[in-house]
């Protein structure tokens, strides 16, 4: 099972936020650089955690759906669908 679109979007958002805040910190000198670098370190982990938790939840949901489908599936045919030639009803 692959990643869903929202999980990918959240993960990309976390990386973009870290890069943007880190780049801003690199362009400033002084206390603001430290503040922006700290924000970059604080923002990315919760966003990535959200993406990972969402993926785990989706996998668990998928497994539950598969179990329900298995439980309520139609029985598989055991033999041929065609009637034998000598088993003709209503003749004679």
VOMARDO-361045 format. One record per atom (N, C-alpha, C): atom name; z, x, y; residue number from 1. Coordinates in nm, 2 decimals, decimal comma, padded with zeros to 4 digits. Atoms other than C-alpha are relative to their C-alpha. Example, Ala and Ser with C-alpha at 12.3 -4.5 7.8 and 13.67 -1.06 7.14 Angstrom:
// residues 2
at  z  x  y  i
N  00,00  00,09  -00,12  1
CA  00,78  01,23  -00,45  1
C  00,00  00,09  00,12  1
N  00,00  -00,09  -00,11  2
CA  00,71  01,37  -00,11  2
C  00,08  -00,08  00,11  2
This chain:
// residues 92
at  z  x  y  i
N  00,00  00,08  -00,12  1
CA  00,00  00,00  00,00  1
C  00,00  00,09  00,12  1
N  00,01  -00,08  -00,12  2
CA  -00,10  00,14  00,34  2
C  00,09  -00,04  00,11  2
N  -00,07  00,04  -00,12  3
CA  00,05  00,12  00,68  3
C  -00,06  -00,12  00,06  3
N  00,06  00,11  -00,07  4
CA  00,01  -00,20  00,87  4
C  -00,02  00,04  00,15  4
N  00,04  -00,04  -00,14  5
CA  -00,13  -00,20  01,23  5
C  00,12  00,02  00,09  5
N  -00,12  -00,01  -00,09  6
CA  00,21  -00,26  01,40  6
C  00,08  00,13  -00,03  6
N  -00,07  -00,12  00,03  7
CA  00,37  00,03  01,22  7
C  -00,07  00,12  00,06  7
N  00,08  -00,11  -00,06  8
CA  00,09  00,26  01,32  8
C  00,02  00,00  00,15  8
N  -00,01  00,00  -00,15  9
CA  00,11  00,14  01,68  9
C  00,13  00,04  00,05  9
N  -00,14  -00,04  -00,04  10
CA  00,49  00,19  01,70  10
C  00,01  00,15  -00,02  10
N  00,00  -00,14  00,02  11
CA  00,45  00,54  01,55  11
C  -00,07  00,08  00,11  11
N  00,08  -00,06  -00,10  12
CA  00,18  00,63  01,79  12
C  00,07  -00,01  00,14  12
N  -00,07  00,02  -00,12  13
CA  00,38  00,49  02,08  13
C  00,11  00,10  00,02  13
N  -00,11  -00,10  00,00  14
CA  00,67  00,72  01,99  14
C  -00,05  00,13  00,03  14
N  00,05  -00,13  -00,02  15
CA  00,46  01,02  01,98  15
C  -00,06  00,02  00,15  15
N  00,05  00,00  -00,13  16
CA  00,29  00,93  02,31  16
C  00,11  00,01  00,10  16
N  -00,11  -00,01  -00,09  17
CA  00,62  00,87  02,48  17
C  00,06  00,14  00,01  17
N  -00,06  -00,14  00,01  18
CA  00,76  01,21  02,36  18
C  -00,09  00,10  00,08  18
N  00,09  -00,09  -00,06  19
CA  00,44  01,39  02,48  19
C  00,00  -00,02  00,15  19
N  00,01  00,03  -00,15  20
CA  00,42  01,22  02,82  20
C  00,13  00,04  00,07  20
N  -00,12  -00,04  -00,07  21
CA  00,79  01,27  02,90  21
C  00,02  00,15  -00,01  21
N  -00,01  -00,15  00,01  22
CA  00,78  01,63  02,77  22
C  -00,10  00,07  00,10  22
N  00,09  -00,06  -00,09  23
CA  00,47  01,70  02,98  23
C  00,05  -00,02  00,15  23
N  -00,06  00,02  -00,13  24
CA  00,64  01,55  03,29  24
C  00,11  00,10  00,02  24
N  -00,11  -00,10  -00,02  25
CA  00,94  01,77  03,23  25
C  -00,06  00,14  00,02  25
N  00,06  -00,13  -00,02  26
CA  00,71  02,07  03,21  26
C  -00,06  00,02  00,14  26
N  00,06  -00,01  -00,13  27
CA  00,55  01,99  03,55  27
C  00,11  00,01  00,11  27
N  -00,11  00,00  -00,10  28
CA  00,89  01,96  03,73  28
C  00,09  00,12  -00,02  28
N  -00,09  -00,11  00,01  29
CA  01,13  02,23  03,81  29
C  00,13  -00,05  00,05  29
N  -00,13  00,04  -00,05  30
CA  01,50  02,17  03,84  30
C  00,07  -00,10  -00,10  30
N  -00,08  00,09  00,08  31
CA  01,74  01,90  03,72  31
C  -00,09  -00,11  -00,06  31
N  00,09  00,10  00,05  32
CA  01,46  01,64  03,68  32
C  -00,07  00,04  -00,13  32
N  00,07  -00,05  00,12  33
CA  01,29  01,86  03,42  33
C  00,09  -00,02  -00,12  33
N  -00,10  00,02  00,11  34
CA  01,61  01,85  03,21  34
C  00,02  -00,14  -00,03  34
N  -00,02  00,14  00,03  35
CA  01,65  01,48  03,25  35
C  -00,12  -00,06  -00,08  35
N  00,12  00,05  00,07  36
CA  01,29  01,41  03,14  36
C  -00,01  00,05  -00,14  36
N  00,00  -00,06  00,13  37
CA  01,32  01,65  02,85  37
C  00,10  -00,07  -00,09  37
N  -00,10  00,07  00,08  38
CA  01,64  01,47  02,74  38
C  -00,05  -00,14  -00,04  38
N  00,05  00,13  00,03  39
CA  01,47  01,13  02,77  39
C  -00,11  00,01  -00,11  39
N  00,10  -00,02  00,10  40
CA  01,18  01,26  02,56  40
C  00,07  00,01  -00,14  40
N  -00,07  -00,02  00,13  41
CA  01,43  01,36  02,29  41
C  00,07  -00,13  -00,04  41
N  -00,08  00,13  00,03  42
CA  01,62  01,02  02,31  42
C  -00,09  -00,11  -00,04  42
N  00,09  00,11  00,02  43
CA  01,32  00,79  02,31  43
C  -00,07  00,00  -00,13  43
N  00,09  00,00  00,12  44
CA  01,11  00,90  02,02  44
C  00,07  -00,03  -00,13  44
N  -00,06  00,04  00,13  45
CA  01,36  00,88  01,73  45
C  00,03  -00,15  -00,02  45
N  -00,02  00,15  00,03  46
CA  01,46  00,51  01,77  46
C  -00,13  -00,07  -00,02  46
N  00,13  00,06  00,02  47
CA  01,09  00,42  01,80  47
C  -00,05  00,03  -00,14  47
N  00,05  -00,03  00,13  48
CA  01,00  00,61  01,49  48
C  00,09  -00,06  -00,11  48
N  -00,08  00,07  00,09  49
CA  01,30  00,46  01,31  49
C  -00,04  -00,14  -00,02  49
N  00,05  00,13  00,00  50
CA  01,18  00,12  01,40  50
C  -00,13  -00,01  -00,09  50
N  00,12  00,00  00,08  51
CA  00,84  00,20  01,25  51
C  00,03  00,02  -00,15  51
N  -00,03  -00,03  00,14  52
CA  00,99  00,34  00,93  52
C  00,07  -00,12  -00,06  52
N  -00,07  00,11  00,05  53
CA  01,22  00,04  00,89  53
C  -00,10  -00,12  -00,02  53
N  00,10  00,11  00,02  54
CA  00,93  -00,20  00,94  54
C  -00,09  00,02  -00,12  54
N  00,08  -00,03  00,12  55
CA  00,73  -00,02  00,67  55
C  00,08  -00,03  -00,12  55
N  -00,09  00,03  00,11  56
CA  01,02  -00,04  00,43  56
C  00,01  -00,15  -00,03  56
N  -00,01  00,14  00,01  57
CA  01,06  -00,41  00,50  57
C  -00,13  -00,06  -00,05  57
N  00,13  00,05  00,04  58
CA  00,68  -00,47  00,45  58
C  -00,02  00,03  -00,15  58
N  00,01  -00,03  00,15  59
CA  00,69  -00,29  00,11  59
C  00,09  -00,09  -00,08  59
N  -00,09  00,08  00,07  60
CA  00,99  -00,49  00,00  60
C  -00,06  -00,15  -00,01  60
N  00,06  00,13  00,00  61
CA  00,82  -00,81  00,10  61
C  -00,12  -00,01  -00,09  61
N  00,11  -00,01  00,09  62
CA  00,50  -00,71  -00,08  62
C  00,04  -00,01  -00,15  62
N  -00,05  00,00  00,14  63
CA  00,70  -00,64  -00,40  63
C  00,05  -00,14  -00,04  63
N  -00,05  00,13  00,03  64
CA  00,87  -00,98  -00,38  64
C  -00,12  -00,10  -00,02  64
N  00,12  00,08  00,02  65
CA  00,53  -01,15  -00,33  65
C  -00,07  00,02  -00,13  65
N  00,06  -00,03  00,13  66
CA  00,39  -00,98  -00,63  66
C  00,08  -00,06  -00,12  66
N  -00,08  00,06  00,10  67
CA  00,69  -01,09  -00,84  67
C  -00,02  -00,15  -00,01  67
N  00,02  00,15  00,00  68
CA  00,65  -01,45  -00,74  68
C  -00,14  -00,03  -00,05  68
N  00,13  00,03  00,05  69
CA  00,28  -01,44  -00,81  69
C  -00,01  00,02  -00,15  69
N  -00,01  -00,02  00,14  70
CA  00,35  -01,29  -01,15  70
C  00,07  -00,11  -00,07  70
N  -00,08  00,10  00,07  71
CA  00,61  -01,55  -01,23  71
C  -00,07  -00,13  -00,01  71
N  00,07  00,13  00,00  72
CA  00,40  -01,85  -01,13  72
C  -00,15  00,00  -00,03  72
N  00,15  -00,01  00,03  73
CA  00,06  -01,73  -01,24  73
C  -00,03  -00,09  -00,12  73
N  00,05  00,08  00,11  74
CA  -00,15  -01,94  -01,47  74
C  00,00  00,09  -00,13  74
N  00,00  -00,08  00,12  75
CA  -00,13  -01,84  -01,83  75
C  -00,14  00,06  -00,03  75
N  00,13  -00,06  00,03  76
CA  -00,40  -01,61  -01,95  76
C  -00,06  -00,06  -00,13  76
N  00,06  00,06  00,12  77
CA  -00,65  -01,76  -02,20  77
C  00,02  00,10  -00,12  77
N  -00,02  -00,08  00,11  78
CA  -00,58  -01,64  -02,55  78
C  -00,12  00,01  -00,10  78
N  00,11  00,00  00,09  79
CA  -00,91  -01,73  -02,72  79
C  -00,13  -00,03  00,08  79
N  00,13  00,03  -00,05  80
CA  -01,27  -01,82  -02,66  80
C  00,01  -00,14  00,07  80
N  00,00  00,13  -00,07  81
CA  -01,34  -02,10  -02,41  81
C  -00,09  -00,10  -00,07  81
N  00,10  00,09  00,07  82
CA  -01,62  -02,25  -02,63  82
C  00,07  -00,06  -00,12  82
N  -00,05  00,06  00,12  83
CA  -01,54  -02,49  -02,90  83
C  -00,09  00,05  -00,12  83
N  00,08  -00,04  00,12  84
CA  -01,64  -02,39  -03,25  84
C  -00,10  -00,11  -00,03  84
N  00,11  00,09  00,03  85
CA  -01,96  -02,55  -03,37  85
C  00,04  -00,11  -00,10  85
N  -00,03  00,10  00,10  86
CA  -01,80  -02,74  -03,66  86
C  00,11  -00,09  00,05  86
N  -00,11  00,09  -00,05  87
CA  -01,53  -02,90  -03,44  87
C  -00,06  -00,10  00,11  87
N  00,07  00,09  -00,09  88
CA  -01,75  -03,17  -03,28  88
C  00,07  -00,14  -00,02  88
N  -00,07  00,13  00,00  89
CA  -01,56  -03,49  -03,19  89
C  -00,10  -00,11  00,04  89
N  00,07  00,12  -00,04  90
CA  -01,71  -03,83  -03,17  90
C  -00,14  -00,01  -00,07  90
N  00,13  00,01  00,07  91
CA  -02,01  -03,76  -03,40  91
C  00,02  -00,07  -00,13  91
N  00,01  00,08  00,12  92
CA  -02,10  -03,98  -03,70  92
C  00,06  -00,13  00,02  92
